[in-house]
Amino acid sequence: MWGAIAGQSVRETPASANPEESDFFLYVAIAERVVDGESYYEAAVKEQELRGYPVSPASTIRTPTTTLLVTSLGPKVAFGVMLTLISIVLIMSIVAFERISQTRMQWWASILLLAAAISLFAQSAVYFQETWALLFMYLSLHTRKRSATLAIGFAVLAFAFRELALPFLFAMALFEFINRNKKTAFGWVAAAAMCLGSYLFHVAAVNRAVEAFGIGTVIESDGWFALGGWPFIVGSVRSVTALSALPLWVSVLIVPLSLLGWSMLKSETGARFTFAILGFVLPFLFIGRPNNNYWGLLYAALLLPGLAFSWPALKSLVLSATRALKPLARDAGPEDSA
């Protein structure tokens, strides 16, 4: 109920009048500079300053993984790799979601919702770090039962593409700790610490590049602490999925129902997905400007399949509330009649 009410105040981000001011064209331009022989950090600093993007703090410049992959393989081959990963994720999801579905309708609905969530991944998606990170987080979730080491490895790859995947590692560590898998929990924490340590090398490289190739006047970011709250969550999911083509009220209802579906699902898979999603939702209640809506790429496709499990969850909540209210009604009966 709260999610539906609070989600109605979503702030829309106005589209730029010049399409070439979008992040996509920035990433393409950086990749072209790298192909022409510039180092990644030189290319990123020069291109971001040329286009009026901030270069401070260092987190305003992405890690080089995505650009190096695309420039090494070429956009078409990179997209082929992405399509292969998407296919693997879909196949593994078909198997995993069948195990947790109570009916065949739930099973197919969860797969269709996942497919719909990633249906907007065109060839341009290879330039977006969040899309790669999402796919590796999915692989991490689906491989955990077979191998904790493999799951952690996929999560580290997700971080290598986008540092905002870090909450996923901490969420998985917390899940393992709560379930008394302390050895595995420490493995997740150690991986997160390793990721943070490696990110310091990125920060140092950015700072050196700004000093060496910057124009002198460093453009700084306005910061990300914006207290966008639940409307930011709804807006971010809506902006990166087919929900953007539907009226706002549809997203206002679907986003909280999807989270409810996962959170009330009585299975280990459901619990893992819930922890993974909350790993992003909770910090993004506080950080993230309206123009950071594309962060939804990190978790929208994790969230939306939960809608398939929302009806039993909603029914269970209504029944629980009814049982809780019955004693109150009985207690109030004699007094009212008097």
C-alpha positions as CSV (number, residue, x, y, z in Angstrom):
1,M,0.0,0.0,0.0
2,W,2.8,2.4,1.0
3,G,4.7,1.5,-2.2
4,A,1.7,2.3,-4.4
5,I,1.0,5.6,-2.7
6,A,4.6,6.8,-2.5
7,G,5.5,5.8,-6.0
8,Q,3.1,8.2,-7.5
9,S,5.4,11.1,-7.1
10,V,8.0,9.9,-9.6
11,R,10.0,12.7,-11.1
12,E,10.5,12.4,-14.9
13,T,13.9,13.3,-16.3
14,P,13.5,15.6,-19.4
15,A,15.2,14.3,-22.5
16,S,18.1,16.2,-23.9
17,A,17.3,18.3,-27.0
18,N,20.6,17.1,-28.5
19,P,20.7,13.2,-28.7
20,E,24.5,13.3,-28.8
21,E,24.6,14.6,-25.3
22,S,23.4,11.1,-24.0
23,D,25.7,8.7,-22.2
24,F,25.6,6.3,-25.1
25,F,27.3,8.7,-27.5
26,L,29.8,9.5,-24.8
27,Y,30.7,5.8,-24.4
28,V,31.0,5.3,-28.2
29,A,33.3,8.4,-28.5
30,I,35.5,7.1,-25.7
31,A,35.7,3.7,-27.4
32,E,36.6,5.3,-30.7
33,R,39.4,7.2,-29.1
34,V,40.8,4.0,-27.6
35,V,40.6,2.3,-31.0
36,D,42.6,5.2,-32.4
37,G,45.4,4.6,-29.9
38,E,44.6,6.6,-26.7
39,S,44.7,4.9,-23.3
40,Y,41.3,4.4,-21.8
41,Y,41.8,7.0,-19.0
42,E,43.2,9.6,-21.4
43,A,40.2,9.1,-23.7
44,A,37.6,9.1,-20.9
45,V,38.9,12.3,-19.3
46,K,39.3,14.2,-22.6
47,E,35.9,13.2,-23.9
48,Q,34.0,13.8,-20.7
49,E,35.5,17.3,-20.3
50,L,34.8,18.0,-24.0
51,R,31.1,17.1,-23.5
52,G,30.8,19.0,-20.2
53,Y,30.7,15.8,-18.1
54,P,32.3,16.0,-14.6
55,V,35.6,14.2,-14.0
56,S,35.6,14.5,-10.3
57,P,35.3,12.6,-8.1
58,A,36.9,9.6,-9.8
59,S,33.6,7.6,-9.7
60,T,32.3,9.9,-12.5
61,I,34.5,7.9,-14.9
62,R,33.6,4.3,-15.4
63,T,36.0,1.4,-14.9
64,P,37.6,0.4,-18.2
65,T,36.2,-3.1,-18.5
66,T,33.3,-2.5,-20.8
67,T,35.2,-0.2,-23.2
68,L,38.2,-2.6,-23.4
69,L,35.8,-5.5,-24.1
70,V,33.9,-3.7,-26.8
71,T,37.1,-2.3,-28.5
72,S,38.8,-5.7,-28.3
73,L,36.0,-7.7,-29.8
74,G,34.2,-5.0,-31.8
75,P,30.5,-4.0,-31.0
76,K,29.0,-6.8,-33.1
77,V,31.0,-9.6,-31.5
78,A,30.5,-8.1,-28.1
79,F,26.8,-8.1,-28.7
80,G,27.0,-11.7,-29.7
81,V,28.7,-12.4,-26.4
82,M,25.9,-10.5,-24.6
83,L,23.2,-12.4,-26.4
84,T,24.9,-15.7,-25.4
85,L,24.9,-14.6,-21.8
86,I,21.3,-13.6,-22.0
87,S,20.4,-17.0,-23.5
88,I,22.2,-18.7,-20.6
89,V,20.5,-16.6,-18.0
90,L,17.1,-17.3,-19.6
91,I,17.7,-21.1,-19.7
92,M,19.0,-21.1,-16.1
93,S,16.0,-19.0,-15.0
94,I,13.5,-21.3,-16.7
95,V,14.9,-24.2,-14.6
96,A,15.2,-22.2,-11.4
97,F,11.8,-20.5,-11.6
98,E,10.1,-23.8,-12.3
99,R,11.3,-25.2,-9.0
100,I,9.8,-22.3,-7.0
101,S,6.6,-21.9,-8.9
102,Q,3.4,-23.4,-7.5
103,T,1.6,-23.4,-10.8
104,R,2.6,-23.6,-14.5
105,M,1.1,-20.1,-14.9
106,Q,3.4,-18.7,-12.3
107,W,6.4,-20.3,-14.0
108,W,5.7,-19.0,-17.4
109,A,4.7,-15.6,-16.1
110,S,8.0,-15.2,-14.3
111,I,10.0,-16.1,-17.5
112,L,7.9,-13.7,-19.6
113,L,8.4,-10.9,-17.1
114,L,12.2,-11.6,-17.2
115,A,12.2,-11.6,-21.0
116,A,10.2,-8.4,-21.0
117,A,12.6,-6.7,-18.6
118,I,15.6,-7.4,-20.9
119,S,13.7,-7.0,-24.2
120,L,15.1,-3.4,-24.6
121,F,18.7,-4.7,-24.8
122,A,19.6,-3.7,-28.3
123,Q,23.2,-3.6,-29.7
124,S,23.8,-0.3,-27.9
125,A,23.5,-2.2,-24.6
126,V,27.1,-3.4,-25.0
127,Y,28.3,0.1,-24.1
128,F,26.4,0.2,-20.8
129,Q,28.2,-1.2,-17.9
130,E,25.0,-2.0,-15.9
131,T,23.7,-4.5,-18.5
132,W,26.9,-6.6,-18.2
133,A,26.8,-6.4,-14.4
134,L,23.2,-7.5,-14.3
135,L,23.9,-10.6,-16.4
136,F,26.8,-11.7,-14.2
137,M,24.7,-11.1,-11.1
138,Y,22.0,-13.4,-12.5
139,L,24.7,-16.0,-13.2
140,S,25.9,-15.6,-9.6
141,L,22.4,-16.2,-8.2
142,H,21.8,-19.2,-10.4
143,T,25.1,-20.9,-9.7
144,R,25.2,-20.4,-5.9
145,K,23.7,-23.8,-5.0
146,R,26.3,-25.6,-7.1
147,S,29.3,-23.6,-6.3
148,A,29.8,-20.7,-3.9
149,T,33.2,-20.0,-5.5
150,L,31.6,-19.7,-8.9
151,A,28.9,-17.5,-7.6
152,I,31.4,-15.2,-6.0
153,G,33.5,-15.1,-9.2
154,F,30.5,-14.0,-11.3
155,A,29.7,-11.3,-8.7
156,V,33.3,-10.0,-8.9
157,L,33.0,-9.9,-12.7
158,A,29.8,-7.8,-12.2
159,F,31.8,-5.4,-10.1
160,A,34.5,-5.2,-12.7
161,F,32.0,-3.9,-15.2
162,R,30.1,-1.6,-12.7
163,E,31.3,-0.7,-9.2
164,L,27.6,-0.1,-8.2
165,A,27.3,-3.9,-8.1
166,L,29.1,-3.8,-4.8
167,P,25.9,-3.9,-2.7
168,F,25.1,-7.2,-4.3
169,L,28.2,-8.8,-2.8
170,F,27.4,-7.4,0.7
171,A,23.8,-8.5,0.4
172,M,24.9,-12.1,-0.5
173,A,27.3,-12.0,2.4
174,L,24.5,-11.0,4.8
175,F,22.3,-13.7,3.4
176,E,24.9,-16.4,4.0
177,F,25.6,-15.1,7.5
178,I,21.9,-15.1,8.5
179,N,21.7,-18.7,7.2
180,R,24.8,-19.6,9.3
181,N,27.0,-20.3,6.4
182,K,29.8,-18.3,8.0
183,K,32.7,-19.6,5.8
184,T,30.8,-18.6,2.6
185,A,29.8,-15.3,4.2
186,F,33.5,-14.5,4.8
187,G,34.2,-15.4,1.2
188,W,31.7,-12.8,0.0
189,V,33.2,-10.2,2.4
190,A,36.7,-11.0,1.3
191,A,35.6,-10.7,-2.4
192,A,34.0,-7.3,-1.6
193,A,37.1,-6.1,0.1
194,M,39.2,-7.2,-2.9
195,C,36.9,-5.3,-5.2
196,L,37.1,-2.2,-3.1
197,G,40.9,-2.5,-3.1
198,S,41.1,-2.9,-6.8
199,Y,38.8,0.1,-7.2
200,L,41.5,2.3,-5.5
201,F,43.7,1.6,-8.5
202,H,41.0,2.9,-10.7
203,V,40.7,6.0,-8.6
204,A,44.4,6.6,-8.7
205,A,44.4,6.1,-12.5
206,V,41.6,8.6,-13.0
207,N,43.3,11.2,-10.8
208,R,46.6,10.9,-12.8
209,A,44.7,11.2,-16.1
210,V,42.8,14.3,-14.9
211,E,46.1,15.9,-13.9
212,A,47.9,14.9,-17.1
213,F,45.1,15.4,-19.7
214,G,42.5,17.7,-18.0
215,I,41.8,21.2,-19.3
216,G,42.8,22.7,-16.0
217,T,39.4,23.6,-14.6
218,V,38.1,20.3,-13.2
219,I,34.3,19.8,-13.6
220,E,33.0,18.3,-10.4
221,S,29.8,16.2,-9.9
222,D,26.9,17.7,-7.9
223,G,26.9,14.5,-5.8
224,W,24.4,11.7,-5.6
225,F,22.9,12.1,-2.1
226,A,19.4,13.2,-3.3
227,L,17.0,11.4,-1.0
228,G,14.9,10.3,-4.0
229,G,13.1,7.7,-1.9
230,W,10.7,5.1,-3.3
231,P,9.7,7.4,-6.3
232,F,13.3,7.0,-7.5
233,I,13.0,3.2,-7.3
234,V,9.8,3.2,-9.3
235,G,11.2,5.7,-11.8
236,S,14.4,3.8,-12.3
237,V,12.6,0.5,-12.9
238,R,10.1,2.2,-15.2
239,S,12.7,4.0,-17.3
240,V,14.7,1.0,-18.3
241,T,11.9,-1.5,-19.1
242,A,8.9,-1.7,-21.3
243,L,6.9,-0.2,-18.4
244,S,8.0,3.2,-19.8
245,A,5.4,2.7,-22.6
246,L,2.6,2.3,-20.1
247,P,0.8,4.8,-17.8
248,L,2.7,5.7,-14.6
249,W,0.1,4.0,-12.3
250,V,1.0,0.6,-13.8
251,S,4.6,1.0,-12.6
252,V,3.4,2.3,-9.3
253,L,1.5,-0.9,-8.7
254,I,3.9,-3.4,-10.3
255,V,7.1,-2.4,-8.6
256,P,6.0,-2.9,-5.0
257,L,4.0,-6.1,-5.9
258,S,7.1,-7.6,-7.6
259,L,9.1,-7.0,-4.4
260,L,6.3,-8.4,-2.3
261,G,6.2,-11.5,-4.5
262,W,9.8,-12.3,-4.0
263,S,9.9,-11.4,-0.3
264,M,6.9,-13.7,0.5
265,L,8.2,-16.7,-1.5
266,K,9.1,-19.5,0.8
267,S,12.2,-20.7,-0.9
268,E,16.0,-20.2,-0.8
269,T,15.9,-18.8,-4.3
270,G,13.2,-16.3,-3.4
271,A,15.2,-15.2,-0.3
272,R,18.4,-14.7,-2.4
273,F,16.6,-12.6,-5.0
274,T,15.0,-10.5,-2.2
275,F,18.3,-9.8,-0.6
276,A,19.9,-9.0,-4.0
277,I,17.1,-6.6,-4.8
278,L,17.1,-4.9,-1.4
279,G,20.8,-4.6,-1.7
280,F,20.1,-2.0,-4.4
281,V,16.8,-0.6,-3.3
282,L,17.8,0.4,0.2
283,P,20.8,2.5,-0.7
284,F,19.1,3.9,-3.7
285,L,16.4,5.3,-1.5
286,F,19.0,7.8,-0.4
287,I,21.5,8.1,-3.3
288,G,20.7,8.7,-7.0
289,R,19.6,11.8,-8.8
290,P,16.6,11.7,-11.3
291,N,19.1,11.5,-14.2
292,N,20.5,8.4,-12.6
293,N,17.4,6.4,-13.5
294,Y,19.4,4.1,-15.7
295,W,20.7,2.5,-12.5
296,G,17.6,0.5,-12.7
297,L,19.4,-1.6,-15.2
298,L,21.2,-3.2,-12.3
299,Y,18.1,-4.6,-10.6
300,A,14.9,-4.2,-12.7
301,A,15.2,-7.6,-14.4
302,L,15.9,-9.1,-11.0
303,L,12.8,-7.5,-9.5
304,L,10.0,-7.9,-12.1
305,P,9.8,-11.7,-12.2
306,G,8.6,-11.4,-8.6
307,L,5.3,-10.1,-9.9
308,A,4.4,-13.7,-11.0
309,F,4.5,-14.7,-7.3
310,S,2.7,-11.6,-5.9
311,W,-0.9,-12.9,-6.0
312,P,-0.4,-15.7,-3.4
313,A,1.7,-13.3,-1.3
314,L,-1.0,-10.6,-1.5
315,K,-3.7,-13.2,-0.6
316,S,-1.6,-14.4,2.3
317,L,-1.3,-10.9,3.7
318,V,-5.0,-10.3,3.4
319,L,-5.8,-13.5,5.2
320,S,-3.3,-12.7,7.9
321,A,-4.8,-9.2,8.3
322,T,-8.3,-10.7,8.5
323,R,-7.3,-13.1,11.2
324,A,-5.6,-10.3,13.2
325,L,-8.7,-8.1,13.0
326,K,-11.2,-10.8,14.1
327,P,-10.3,-10.7,17.8
328,L,-10.6,-6.9,17.7
329,A,-14.1,-7.1,16.1
330,R,-15.2,-9.6,18.8
331,D,-13.9,-7.4,21.6
332,A,-15.7,-4.4,20.1
333,G,-19.0,-6.2,19.6
334,P,-20.5,-6.2,23.2
335,E,-19.4,-2.6,23.7
336,D,-21.0,-1.4,20.5
337,S,-24.3,-3.2,21.3
338,A,-24.4,-1.7,24.7
